[in-house]
């Protein structure tokens, strides 16, 4: 697949959803933070933390594990229905996470995406079918408003990916209509694929200048710079690439409205055959004493005896990026996702 400033997130997201549901929260030691448990990210108190999760018990477990450090749980979520004519209803599992978050004093937001239920990937056609039709937009907006009312969510995160420049004006209209319909207490956020150039955001369907009047917060998905199946081996979301993308985004919008997205997973590249997605714990177990911290990238890498190459982002990676968020006065960081990533704590 051709690489460009907007790598396809659907492939990674679908893969890591399966990963989160299929593995336990392993704990193989590799590095530790002073005054924090091993393999736990330490977040400055000024930095907000969003932890993403898919609907299910793994997210509930992770939310309880990171209690006190997570400010918002992003629940993925609901998808557009066929031809973009509506939006699916929240599952009982998603509603349970929202209720649990409320009990813990954590905000919750429901992610709405354009994943095609048949293809299992983010669908440009599905998004365009919804965004380009005023009737479809109204049905989706009404459905999301109903979800906020019924499920007690504190907001909606728009996670439309693989868009095109021709979708930009319609996306602005959709965000405005959603903002005008939701109760004033419900915030709208938006996930953005990373671009290393300012022009790249509009080219990919995101008119950030126009969107910021309706969108309270943007989450920069600074991961999947590299990944098995779509690129040669390299950092999942290396620091130079992430910071360049952040600089491009903040040329449009205040840093205080931006969360820096951080991977809680890694990839393997095999010398023969296909690689896959791994949790940080699995990567540590595989790498053993071959693990090498690459400070310039803020990630770990290893090359195994059979030629397999690993890159992964863990608690140390998140800590580094949270410190960058504090220095640059960002709103916060956002971890995709809690169940596969290491633990999180706030600095005292």
FENMO-V159351 format. One record per backbone hydrogen bond with DSSP energy under -0.5 kcal/mol. NH is the residue of the N-H (numbers start at 1). CO is the residue of the C=O. Records with the same first field share a line. If there is no record, write none. Layout:
NH=CO ; CO
This chain:
12=8
13=9
14=10
15=11
16=12
17=13
18=14
19=15
20=16
21=17
22=18
23=19
26=24
29=27
30=31
36=33
39=31
40=37
41=343
43=41 ; 345
47=44
48=46 ; 331
50=333
51=49 ; 72
52=50 ; 335
53=74
55=76
59=56
60=56
61=57
62=58
63=59
64=60
65=61
66=62
67=64
69=66
70=66
71=49 ; 69
72=49
73=107
74=51 ; 72
75=73 ; 109
76=53 ; 74
77=75 ; 111
78=111
80=113
81=86
84=81
85=82
88=79
95=91
96=92
97=93
98=94
99=95
100=96
101=97
102=98
103=99
104=100
105=102
106=101
107=71
109=73
110=155
111=75 ; 109
112=157
113=78
114=159
116=121
117=115
120=116
123=114
124=122
127=123
128=124
129=125
130=126
131=127
132=128
133=130
134=132
137=133
138=134
139=135
140=136
141=137
142=138
143=139
144=140
145=141
146=142
147=143
148=144
149=145
150=146
151=147
152=148
153=147
154=108
155=108
156=187
157=110
158=156 ; 189
159=112 ; 157
161=159
165=203
167=164
168=165
171=167
172=168
173=169
174=170
175=171
176=172
177=173
178=174
179=175
180=176
181=177 ; 178
182=178
186=183
187=154 ; 185
189=156
190=217
191=158
192=219
194=221
201=197 ; 198
202=198
203=199
204=200
205=202
206=201
207=205
208=206
211=207
212=208
213=210
214=211
215=211
216=188 ; 214
217=188
218=257
219=190
220=218 ; 259
221=192 ; 219
222=220
223=221
224=236
225=236
226=235 ; 236
230=227
231=227
239=297
242=238
243=239
244=240
245=241
246=242
247=243
248=244
249=245
250=246
251=248
252=249
253=249
257=254
258=255
259=218
260=332
261=220 ; 259
262=334
264=336
266=278
267=311
268=276
269=309
276=268
278=266
280=340
283=279
284=280
285=281
286=282
287=283
288=284
290=287
291=288
292=301
294=299
295=293
297=294
298=294
299=294
300=312
301=292
302=310
304=308
307=304
309=269
310=302
311=267
312=300
313=265
318=314
319=315
320=316
321=317
322=318
323=319
324=320
325=321
326=322
327=323
328=324
329=326
330=325
331=255 ; 258
332=258
333=48
334=260
335=50
336=262 ; 334
337=335
338=52
341=337
343=39
345=41
347=43
